[in-house]
Structures are given as C-alpha cells and as structure tokens.
Amino acid sequence: MRKKLAAGNWKMNGLKADLHEVSALIEAHPHPKCDVLLCPPATLIAGMSMTAAGRIAVGGQDCHMRSSGAHTGDISAQMIRDAGGSHVILGHSERRADHHETDVIVRAKTEAAIEAELVAVVCVGETEAQRDAGETLTLIGNQLKGSLPDHATAANTVIAYEPVWAIGTGRTPTLEQIAEVHDFMREQLIKRFGSEGDGMRLLYGGSVKPSNAAEIFAVSNVDGALVGGASLKAADFGAIIEALSAS
C-alpha cells in the first residue's frame, strides 16, 4: 500500500518571517494520515528543518549533479542533506524551460540525489502544444526513460506529473486525462522496475487547490500532489492535506 504524499513547492517565495506558516500547519495537523513535504528556497531549508523538527519532511527545489566544485550559485545534494533536507525536486518544468535542463541532466541530478540519500521527486509533463499534437504519452514515456536511473526504487524516487499548461494557470486537466497519464506511468514503471515501480508514488501537480483536491485524489494511481502556490499558506495546504488523508 503506497502511503499518500502531500508535497509543497514554495518556488522562489518565502522569507524567514514566513516560517510561522510551517508552525501553523503542524499545529493544525499534528497527526496527518499522509506524509507531508515542503520544499522552500535553499535559504530556508535549514530554518524550516529546525521549525519542522521532524514533524514534516523538508527538501530542496534542485541540486547540482556534482557533490562540490566551482559551480557558483548551485547547491549540491549533500548540502541539502546537511541543511536538514530529505528530499529534492528535480526536472521541474520551470527548470527544464528556464535552465534548458534535459532528461540527461535530470538523470545525473537524480543519481546525485540518490547517492546523497535524498528522495528524488522527479517531474515530468507536457506543454499545451504537445498535448494538442497528441504527443503526451510518448513524451511522458521518454521523460521517464531518460530521467530515471536504473537503480531508482520506491524508497528513493517519487514521480510528479505536472502538465506544463496547468501550472499556475488555474486550468486543470479532466479527471480522465489525469487518470490516463497516471495509469500509463504506472504501467511503464512496472515494466521497467517491477515491484519497485509498483511502489513508486505518483503525484499530480498543476493548479491543485482545496476546491479540486478531493476529486483529483480519487483518480486511479494518484498517490498525492505536488502543490505550488497553495502550499504557501497553512490554511490552504492544510485543506489539501485533509482531502488527501480522507482519500
């Protein structure tokens, strides 16, 4: 049985003063029935880890493929671990687009994360043009194949499906479209990784909010969510946690 996961991506948002939202989230949901993860900017990983005190997991939003070196502005998987993080988001569509990250790069970063004993949350997803062209499943299949190393397991890897055209736009795919992709991903993961692929948690991301969370979580092979803006406030993210816990 795969335990549900509510993951929040703060993106480039948040200052030390905003850590009170973490305290409020823990106070309102001291014993959630699902796992909870927050991934703040790198400047807040250590502070959030101290605030969370093990009650929720904390992670980074990216890591370099190298453990150290002359890579100004980057952060290594070991650094995230050292700051108290246990997870790292990799291959998010914003990084694939803004920083031209390829599947090869995402795979190298995933290998680095696993080597540092972090759980890699690997993102895949199509653009609106790719969906309109009927390329969604082919693209997702290629991203899974190219972004995941052969030693990925249910314990060290989570997959997040985020249709690029739904991120932050308020638009959400139909439940049938979400089910089609998640069922396809499960099939592909089992084909490659066997029982480990069956155990990998599959998250849906893309304009997840309290008002639509319950129906999304009822979809086949949706094991949780990767939430953007709605994870910044304890009240909003808490409502999503409640919906996931009840699913």
N, C-alpha and C positions, 0 to 999 in steps of 0.2 A: 504494500500500500504506500503510494507516494504521498508524503506529507505536503500540504499546501504551503506556498510561499508568497508572501506579500513583500515585494521589493520596491523601494522608493529611490528614484534617481533625482537628486536635487539639482543636477546640472550646474551651471555657473550662477548659483544662487546660495545665499546664506553667509552670515557673519556670526561671530561668537555669541552675539546677543540673541540669535535665533535658536540656540541650543535649548532654550526653555521649551520649545515645541517637542523636543525629544522627551524631556521630563514629563510634559503633559500627556504625551502619548503613552508612556509607561504607566503613569498614574491612572489613566482612564482604562487601560487594557493590560493589567498586571499579569494575566494568565491567558494569553490568546491561544486558540486551538490550532493556529497555523504558525509557521516560522515567519519572523519579521526581519527585514533587512533594510537599512538606509545607507545610501551611497552619497555622501556630501562631497564638496570640493576638497582637494587634497589638504587645504589649510585647516580643515575642520575634522579630519579623520581622528587625530589623537584626542582632541577635546570631546568629540562625540563619543568615542570609545570610553572615555572616563565617565561621561554622563550616563551612558547606557549601562555601564557596569555589568556587562554580560547578559542583560535582560533582553536586548535585541542585538542582532548582528550588525556590524558596520563594515563598509567596503569602500574601495576606490572606484573611480569612473574610467580609469585607463591605467596601463602600465607599459613601460618600455620592455622590449624583448631581451635587453641585456640587464645584468644584475648591477652593473655600475659602469662608470666611464665618463667620457667627455660628451655628455648629452644634455646641454644646458636647457633647463626648463622642464625636463622629463622627470618621471618618478618610477622607480623600479618596484617590482612585485615584493621584493624583500623589504623595501621601505614602507610599503603599505602594511605588511605584516608587522614590522617593527613599531608602527604607529598604533597598532591595535586592531587593524582590519583583518577580516577573514575571507572577504570576497572581493572581486573586481569585475566591473562591467567591461566587456571587450567587443569591439566591432560594432559599436552603436552606429546607426545610420548617419548621425551628425559627424562622427569622426570619419566614417567611410567617405562622406561627401566633402567635409571641410578640410580634412587632412589626407585625402586620397589614399585611405587605407584599403589594401586589397585583402583577399582571403588569405594569401600567403603571409602577409604581415599579421593578420589576426591570429592565424595559426601559431606563428612564432611567439606572439604575446601570450596566447593560451598555454603554450608549453612552458613559458617562463612562470606564469601564474601557478600552474600545477606543481612545478619544481619548487616553488616557494611555499607550497602547501596552502595556497589560496583556492577558493572555489571560483572558477571562471563562469561568469554569466555572459554567454556568447550570443550576440544579437544577429538576427537575420531579418530580411524584409525587402519588399519590392516597392518601386516607385509607382505612381499612378499610371505613367506611360507603359510600364512593364505589365501592370495588371490589365490595362486596356488592350494590350497586344496579346494577351493570353499566355504570358511568359512566367506567371507567378510560381508555379510548382517547379518548373525547370530551374528557375533562378534560386529558389529556396534549396532545392536539392544540391545545386552546385555550391552554394554558400556553406551548407552543412558539410559537404565532402571536403571543401577546401579549407575551412576554418577550424575544423576539429582534428586534433592529433589522434593517432591510433590508440594511445593509452588513456583517452578520455573515459571516465567512469561516471556512474550515477552519483558517487560521492564527491567528485571534484568538478563536475560540469553541470550547468543549468543552461537551457536554451530559451531565449526570449524572441518571440516572433513579433515584430513591430512593422506593420505596413507603413512605409515612409509617409504616404499621403494622409495618414490618420494621426500622426504625431503632432499634438498641439493645435490641431485644426478644428477640433470638435466633431469631426467626421469619424464614424466608426463603421467597419465592415459589417455586413449582415452576419447573423449568428451562423448561417450556413457557410459563408465564406471563411469565417474563423475556424469552424469545425473541419472544413476541407483541408486547410493548411495544417492544422494541428494533427489530424489523423494521418496526413501524408508524412509529416515529420516523424511521428511515432513509428510508422512503417519503415522509413528509411533508417532510423536509428537502430531499430531491432535487427534489420537486415545486416547492418554493419557491426553493431556491438553486442548483439544477442540480448541476454537478460539485463546487461548494463544499460543498453539502450531503452529497454522497457522501464527501467527505473529512473532514467533522467527526467527531471521535472521540466515541463514545458510551460513557459509563462506567456501570457498575451499582454502586449503593450500598445498603446495608441489611443489617446483620449479616454482612458479608463477613469471613471468618476463614480461617486456614490450612487448616482441615479441609474447607471447601467451595469454596475459591478455584478449584482446578483445573477442577472441573465447571462452574462459572459461566463461566469464561473460554473454555470450549469452545462456549458458546452463540453462535448467529448474531448478528452485529452488536454483540457486546460487545467493546469495544476497551480495556477496563481497568476499574478500580474506583475509587470514592471511598470510602475506608475511615475509619471513626471510631475507636473505642476501640482496635482492633488496630494502629493506626498509632503509638500512643504508645510502644511498646517495639520496639527494633530487631529482636529475635528474631522477634516476631510479624509485623511489617511485612516483614521480610526474607523470611519464608516465603511471603508473598503475592507479593512481587516475583519470587521464584524460580518460583512457579506461573505467573505472567503471562509471564515470559520464556520459559517452556517451552511456552506455548500457541501 
